[in-house]
Amino acid sequence: MRKAIILFAAFALTACSARALLSEDVVRSEMVRHPEASYIDGLQGKLKWNYTTGLELKAMLDASQGLEYVDAWYDAIIDSTGRIGANYKKSNWSLDHICPGRTLFSLYDLTGREKYRAAMDSLYAQLLQQPRTPEGGFWHKRIYPDQMWLDGLYMAQPFYAEYTARYAPDSVRTKNYEDIARQFDLIWTKCYDPSTGLLRHAWDSSRSMFWCDKQTGQSAHAWGRALGWYAMALAEVIPFMPDGALSMDLQGKLDKLCHNIMPYADRQTGMWYQVLDRPGEEGNYVESTASAMFTYALLKGIRNGWVKGIPMETAREKYRSLLRTFVSYDPSTGLVNLDRCCEVAGLGGKENRSGTYEYYINEKICSNDPKGIGPLVWAALEYEKL
């Protein structure tokens, strides 16, 4: 397998215009693995309004691939009036359920289906009524009251920013942009660990959860993918923010974050660990979804001038390391694979997830998780632009 990974990395990096780009190969592989989008993330044909499927489908459209494939999934879930079906329920106040709405911007532009615009309006209405902590931060979900998770910034803020830029009345845009920036600032302030320069996974404003520090409300560790979500959220919100102090502040956060994660990369592979603040510790491992997210954010941040002082060649080498470390090509099927993905991790809930070091390193590892496939496609698209 290691030989296959190395051969594929070299193959992909020297590809010429006569063959598909890696971004296209990844999308093609996923569509072969999953004949319908309802099979993504192990759902086996069940229609479920979930962020993992929505994220991957957005990546497909960003790669200019699979319009009919993507449209079929959304068309089956959203009825003619724009009502979102499957398992969507506004009263669950789940930020995860905002994320699939991001694909609707492109899908509406490409298909002209008014029901997609109506569905976006509904998701925006949820955000306007989303419960908040006393400090003004969105609850992650109804079942996680008074909690902000880094994950939630990606789930909601890029949609919030794009909807505001495209559709919100002029009278509320400034207020919305200020609210978006406040969400990022709250998480930065409340989750920041001055001893590492990293952000912890989550913060409980009420200090009531068993996983949080009773002084700070912070969870115990900086989980790789959680910080990856935050980095991607910054990279995807900044383009929709108007020029000025708010945009500069978000750019500054992305710049600082990218600099702060660099020392925590594995020295051998250049990739990032499942538990960022325990590099090289027994049981810890370099993890592909977080590494793809950071690589994408680095490439995009440097290309746009938001991240300064890190050479573009450093980001390009991170991309090459991403392929060498995690991406393989199966010659028997012709499919591209992304390996060593943490399948899922969280805090609390019915599983009473503790957020300890032992918890994170023992979560299930899989291949081709959509939470890694999407960022891999976006990293490839950034690399291909160069």
C-alpha positions in Angstrom: 0.0 0.0 0.0 2.8 2.4 0.9 4.3 1.9 -2.6 0.9 2.7 -4.1 0.7 5.9 -2.1 4.1 7.1 -3.3 3.5 6.1 -6.9 0.1 7.9 -6.9 1.5 11.1 -5.3 4.2 11.3 -8.0 1.6 10.5 -10.7 -0.8 13.2 -9.5 1.8 15.9 -9.1 3.2 15.4 -12.6 -0.2 15.1 -14.3 -0.5 16.9 -17.6 -3.5 18.6 -19.2 -4.2 15.4 -21.2 -5.6 13.7 -18.1 -8.0 14.5 -15.3 -6.9 16.7 -12.5 -6.7 15.3 -9.0 -9.8 17.2 -7.9 -11.7 15.6 -10.8 -10.3 12.1 -10.0 -11.4 12.4 -6.3 -14.9 13.4 -7.4 -15.1 10.7 -10.0 -14.0 8.1 -7.4 -16.6 9.1 -5.0 -19.4 9.0 -7.6 -18.3 5.4 -8.5 -18.2 4.4 -4.8 -21.6 5.9 -4.2 -23.9 5.6 -7.2 -26.3 8.1 -5.5 -25.4 10.8 -3.1 -27.7 9.2 -0.5 -25.0 6.5 -0.1 -22.3 8.9 1.0 -21.1 8.6 4.6 -22.5 5.1 4.9 -26.1 6.0 4.7 -26.9 3.2 2.3 -29.6 5.1 0.3 -31.2 6.8 3.3 -32.1 10.4 2.7 -30.7 12.5 5.5 -30.1 16.2 5.6 -26.6 16.1 7.0 -23.5 18.3 6.8 -21.2 15.5 5.7 -23.1 14.9 2.5 -23.7 18.6 1.9 -20.0 19.4 2.3 -18.9 16.8 -0.2 -21.6 17.8 -2.7 -20.4 21.4 -2.5 -16.9 20.3 -3.2 -18.1 18.5 -6.3 -19.8 21.6 -7.7 -16.7 23.7 -6.8 -14.8 21.2 -9.0 -17.4 21.8 -11.8 -18.4 18.1 -11.5 -21.6 16.1 -10.9 -24.4 18.7 -11.2 -27.1 16.1 -11.9 -25.7 13.9 -9.1 -25.8 16.8 -6.6 -29.2 18.1 -7.8 -30.8 14.7 -7.4 -30.0 14.6 -3.7 -31.3 18.1 -2.9 -34.3 17.8 -5.2 -35.4 14.6 -3.3 -35.1 16.3 0.1 -36.5 19.8 -0.6 -40.1 19.9 -1.8 -41.6 22.3 -4.3 -42.3 24.9 -1.7 -38.7 24.9 -0.4 -39.5 22.9 2.8 -36.5 20.9 3.8 -37.6 17.3 4.6 -35.7 14.2 5.7 -34.6 14.8 9.3 -34.4 18.6 9.2 -36.2 20.2 12.1 -35.7 23.9 12.9 -36.4 23.4 16.6 -33.4 21.2 17.0 -31.3 24.4 16.5 -28.5 22.4 15.0 -25.8 24.4 13.3 -24.8 21.2 11.5 -28.0 21.6 9.5 -27.1 25.0 8.2 -24.0 23.6 6.5 -25.8 21.6 3.7 -27.4 24.9 2.7 -24.1 26.2 1.4 -24.4 24.1 -1.8 -27.7 25.7 -2.5 -26.1 28.9 -3.6 -24.4 27.3 -6.5 -27.2 24.9 -7.2 -29.7 27.7 -7.4 -27.4 29.6 -9.8 -27.0 26.6 -12.0 -30.6 25.3 -12.0 -32.7 28.3 -11.3 -35.0 26.3 -9.0 -36.8 28.7 -6.8 -37.4 26.1 -4.2 -33.6 26.2 -3.5 -33.8 29.9 -2.8 -36.8 29.3 -0.4 -34.8 26.7 1.4 -31.9 29.1 1.9 -34.4 31.6 3.3 -35.6 29.0 5.8 -32.0 28.3 7.0 -31.3 32.0 7.3 -34.4 32.3 9.4 -33.1 29.6 11.7 -29.9 31.5 12.2 -31.8 34.7 13.1 -33.6 32.8 15.9 -30.7 30.5 16.9 -30.4 30.3 20.8 -27.3 32.0 22.1 -25.0 32.0 25.1 -25.2 35.0 27.4 -22.2 36.4 25.5 -24.0 36.2 22.2 -22.5 33.0 20.7 -24.7 30.5 18.8 -25.5 27.3 20.7 -24.0 24.4 18.8 -27.3 22.5 19.0 -30.4 22.4 21.3 -28.9 19.3 22.9 -25.7 21.2 23.6 -27.1 24.3 25.3 -24.7 27.2 26.1 -21.9 25.4 24.2 -19.8 26.7 21.3 -17.8 24.2 19.3 -15.1 25.1 16.8 -17.0 22.9 14.4 -20.0 25.2 14.5 -18.1 28.1 13.0 -17.8 26.2 9.8 -21.3 24.8 9.9 -23.0 28.2 10.1 -20.8 31.2 9.4 -19.9 30.7 5.7 -23.6 30.3 4.9 -24.4 33.3 7.1 -21.8 35.4 5.3 -22.8 34.4 1.8 -26.5 34.8 2.4 -25.9 38.2 3.9 -23.7 39.3 0.9 -26.2 38.0 -1.7 -29.7 38.3 -0.2 -29.9 40.2 3.1 -31.5 43.7 3.0 -29.1 46.5 3.1 -30.6 47.6 6.4 -29.3 44.5 8.2 -26.0 43.7 6.4 -23.8 45.7 8.7 -25.4 44.1 11.8 -25.0 40.7 10.3 -21.3 41.2 9.4 -20.7 42.4 12.9 -22.5 39.3 14.3 -20.4 37.0 12.1 -17.2 38.5 13.3 -18.4 38.3 16.9 -18.9 34.5 16.6 -15.3 34.1 15.5 -14.0 36.4 18.2 -15.9 34.7 20.9 -14.6 31.3 20.0 -11.1 32.7 19.7 -11.3 34.4 23.1 -13.0 31.5 24.9 -11.1 28.5 23.4 -7.6 30.0 23.2 -4.9 28.2 25.1 -2.1 30.6 25.7 0.3 27.8 26.6 0.1 26.3 23.1 -1.3 29.1 20.9 -4.0 26.7 19.8 -7.8 26.6 20.3 -9.4 23.9 22.4 -12.3 22.0 20.8 -15.2 23.7 22.6 -16.3 26.0 25.4 -19.3 25.7 27.8 -20.5 29.1 28.8 -22.4 27.6 31.7 -19.4 25.6 33.0 -21.8 22.8 33.7 -20.6 20.0 31.4 -18.5 17.2 32.8 -15.9 17.7 30.1 -15.1 21.3 30.7 -12.7 23.1 33.0 -14.8 24.7 35.7 -12.6 27.9 35.6 -12.5 28.5 31.8 -15.3 26.4 30.4 -12.8 24.9 27.9 -12.6 21.3 26.8 -9.3 19.5 27.6 -7.6 19.4 24.2 -7.0 21.0 20.8 -8.5 18.4 18.5 -7.1 18.6 15.0 -10.3 18.6 12.9 -12.0 21.0 15.2 -9.3 23.6 14.5 -9.4 22.6 10.9 -13.0 23.5 10.7 -12.2 26.9 12.3 -9.4 27.6 9.8 -11.6 26.7 6.8 -14.5 28.8 8.2 -12.2 31.8 8.2 -10.9 31.1 4.7 -14.5 30.8 3.4 -16.0 33.8 5.2 -13.4 36.4 4.4 -14.3 36.7 0.7 -17.8 37.7 1.6 -16.9 40.3 4.2 -16.7 44.0 3.1 -13.3 45.7 3.2 -12.6 47.2 6.6 -11.8 46.4 10.2 -13.9 43.3 10.5 -12.3 41.7 7.4 -8.8 42.6 8.6 -9.5 41.1 12.0 -10.6 37.8 10.5 -7.6 37.8 8.2 -5.4 38.4 11.2 -6.9 35.4 13.0 -6.3 33.2 10.0 -2.7 34.5 9.7 -2.0 33.8 13.4 -3.7 30.4 13.4 -1.7 29.3 10.3 1.6 30.4 12.0 0.6 28.8 15.3 -0.1 25.3 13.9 3.1 25.0 12.0 5.3 23.9 15.0 2.7 21.1 15.8 3.1 19.3 12.5 4.8 15.9 12.5 8.5 16.4 11.7 8.7 13.3 9.4 5.5 13.8 7.3 4.8 17.5 7.8 1.2 16.6 8.6 -0.9 17.2 11.7 -1.9 15.0 14.5 -5.3 13.9 15.7 -4.6 15.6 19.0 -2.7 18.7 18.1 -1.4 19.6 21.5 0.2 16.2 22.1 2.5 15.8 19.0 4.4 12.6 19.0 2.8 11.2 22.1 2.2 7.5 22.3 -1.0 6.5 20.5 -1.3 9.8 18.6 -1.3 9.7 14.8 -1.2 12.0 11.9 -4.8 12.4 10.7 -5.9 13.2 7.1 -9.1 15.3 7.5 -7.4 17.9 9.7 -4.3 17.9 7.5 -6.4 18.4 4.4 -8.3 21.3 6.1 -5.1 23.0 7.2 -3.4 22.5 3.8 -6.4 24.0 2.0 -6.6 27.0 4.4 -2.8 27.6 4.0 -2.9 27.5 0.2 -6.0 29.8 0.0 -4.8 32.2 2.7 -1.4 32.7 1.2 -2.7 32.9 -2.4 -5.1 35.7 -1.3 -2.5 37.6 0.8 -4.4 36.9 4.1 -1.6 34.8 5.5 1.8 36.5 5.5 5.3 35.3 6.2 4.8 31.7 5.2 6.2 31.1 1.7 3.8 29.7 -0.9 6.3 26.9 -1.5 5.8 25.8 2.1 2.1 25.4 1.5 2.7 23.6 -1.8 5.0 21.2 0.0 2.3 20.6 2.6 0.0 19.6 -0.3 2.6 17.2 -1.7 3.0 15.8 1.8 -0.8 15.4 2.1 -0.7 13.2 -1.0 2.3 11.2 0.0 1.0 10.5 3.4 -2.7 9.9 2.9 -3.8 9.6 -0.7 -3.5 6.3 -2.5 -4.5 4.9 -5.9 -6.1 1.5 -6.3 -5.0 0.1 -9.7 -7.5 -2.7 -9.5 -10.5 -0.2 -9.4 -8.9 3.0 -10.7 -10.2 4.8 -7.7 -8.5 7.4 -5.5 -8.6 6.9 -1.7 -8.1 9.2 1.3 -6.9 7.1 4.2 -6.5 7.6 8.0 -9.6 9.7 8.5 -11.0 10.1 12.1 -14.6 9.0 11.4 -16.2 11.1 14.2 -15.4 12.8 17.4 -17.4 15.1 19.7 -18.2 16.0 23.3 -20.9 14.8 25.7 -24.1 13.7 24.1 -25.7 10.3 24.6 -22.3 8.6 24.3 -20.9 10.8 27.2 -17.9 11.6 25.1 -15.2 12.8 27.5 -12.8 14.8 25.3 -9.8 13.2 27.0 -6.7 12.3 25.1 -7.5 8.6 25.3 -11.0 9.4 23.9 -9.7 11.1 20.8 -7.0 8.6 19.9 -9.4 5.7 20.1 -12.1 7.0 17.9 -12.7 4.9 14.7 -10.4 5.5 11.7 -11.7 5.0 8.2 -11.0 5.9 4.6 -12.8 8.3 2.3 -14.7 10.1 5.0 -16.6 13.1 3.4 -15.2 15.4 6.0 -11.8 14.7 4.4 -12.9 14.3 0.8 -14.3 17.8 0.6 -11.2 19.5 2.0 -9.0 17.3 -0.2 -10.9 18.5 -3.3 -10.6 22.2 -2.2 -6.9 21.8 -1.5 -6.4 20.2 -4.9 -8.3 23.1 -6.5 -6.1 25.6 -4.8 -3.0 23.7 -5.9 -4.3 23.4 -9.4 -4.8 27.2 -9.6 -1.1 27.6 -9.0 
